[in-house]
Amino acid sequence: MKQTLILLLFLSVFLTGCNEPTIDTTTEDSMNSSIQDVRNSLEPKNQDEFDNAMKIIMFSNINMSGIFVAAFSGDVPNKEDMINALKKSLNGKTALEIISEAQRIKEELKK
């Protein structure tokens, strides 16, 4: 079912052309507004899937083992590194690419 939804989303994006919005992580403002633009470009029924995909990608960029070790060693986790990793994983991506990346992460976690 999910594969069919992704295929339909891909086809709809393909048929509308190459002017689909992408996420720009240059600044915090541009990142927030471009995420909203990408989300708004989707049909309402696909926005929840995009939101869930964003959550999966955001959580996948948190190094839990690093946080765990830091908590016991007294070091503060490097928030800047986590933010930069998130920006790198989102920058330039379309809604379909975000959803596909989240699907890949979920499949990887099943292994």
Secondary structure, 3 states (H helix, E strand, C coil): CHHHHHHHHHHHHHHHCCCCCCCCCCCHHHHHHHHHHHHHCCCHHHHHHHHHHHHHHHHHCCCHHHHHHHHHHCCCCCHHHHHHHHHHHHCCCCHHHHHHHHHHHHHHHHC
